[in-house]
Amino acid sequence: MKRILCALALLLAVPYAADATRIKDIASIDGVRDNQLVGYGLVVGLNGSGDSDQTKFPVQTLSNLLERSGVTIRRSDITVKNLAAVMVTATLPPFAKQGTKIDVLVSSMGDAKSLAGGTLIMTPLKGADGQVYAVAQGAVSTSAFSYGGQAASAQKNHPTAGRVPEGALVEREVPNMLSDRSRLRLNLHQPDFTTASRLAAAINSKFNAAIAVCSDPGSVLLTIPERYQGNTVEFAAAMEGLEVHPDTAAKVVLNERTGTIVMGNAVRISTVAVAHGNLTLTIKETPLVSQPAPFSKGGETVVVPRTDLKVSEQKGGGLSVLKEGANIGDVVRALNAIGVTPRDLMGIMQAIKAAGALQGELSIL
């Protein structure tokens, strides 16, 4: 545990210049975004692991599919276990062109036991506007298995969901909204006044003109320079490679379920004294049985309870003083000196926050 705390202190000691980040990594151009696609389809070719007869809609879908293929059959005569009804989802990236291949995710809707070895039948994928943007088909890869009998079963990973790598072809393109623009807007992934101001200053310095204006902490408005009019791509390429120092709020995140602690570099501590010690209480029950001697005429067997109680307290914890203005590296080194573990550090940080000495936000997950 001490090595973990020391490593955290070394990472936080990296010079400030290493915090510079490209604009393309902290912001995105308004309108350049992914789009969600969804569709309903059938997976066939399963080895008896498909939907049961209790799931009605796969049979109805199969009947409709056969009718479109010229095969007429009554639905009551269809009893199959080698197909499963699935929902197919995909993400359409920005500027995807016709013929571009994208991955799709296939998830079972009924009570199928496994999709391993199945094949997805041609499935139209629609956007939020109801238009078909892609068509998916291909072999489903689950990287899982599920087998069992009456008394035992074995399963690896999640067999009722899988992927079809490059299984969808883009059929409709999302309109390009950048070519005829004279102004752009950058949206910050993490809104912040300081970061937005620095971003605008970096862009103005690069192009030697006041073309960037902060409208709010989450966005920066850009006026495309005259020499880049009609060539938005070249302007975006020259702009998004600029480096900016993003600012972050002082925050400490504690995850009590996993014992994970993440502290921001801007966290500061006021003068406070911290003492740490562990109290261990051990209780052991050892029942004793008292019974009469063999062939005795009287007496009875009696269970006599016996309890061993042991109390131990860790020594040498001591008192550590954290001076005002100490940064997170100083805090880690000071707490490491008194031998705290990440679990103990959670309680210490909560106590420091309750004392009003933690200058930052404390978030507990």
Secondary structure, 3 states (H helix, E strand, C coil): CHHHHHHHHHHHCCCHHHHCEEHHHHEEECCCCCEEEEEEEEEECCCCCCCCCCCHHHHHHHHHHHHHCCCCCCHHHCCCCCEEEEEEEEEECCCCCCCCEEEEEEEECCCCCCCCCCEEEEEEEECCCCCEEEEEEEECECCCEEEECCCCEEEECCCCEEEEEEEEEECCCCCCCCCCCCEEEEEECCCCHHHHHHHHHHHHHHHCCCCEEEEECCEEEEECCHHHCCCHHHHHHHHHCCEECCCCCCEEEEECCCCEEEECCCCEECCEEEECCCEEEEEEECCEEECCCCCCCCCCCEEECCEEEEEEECCCCCEEEECCCECHHHHHHHHHHCCCCHHHHHHHHHHHHHCCCEECEEEEC
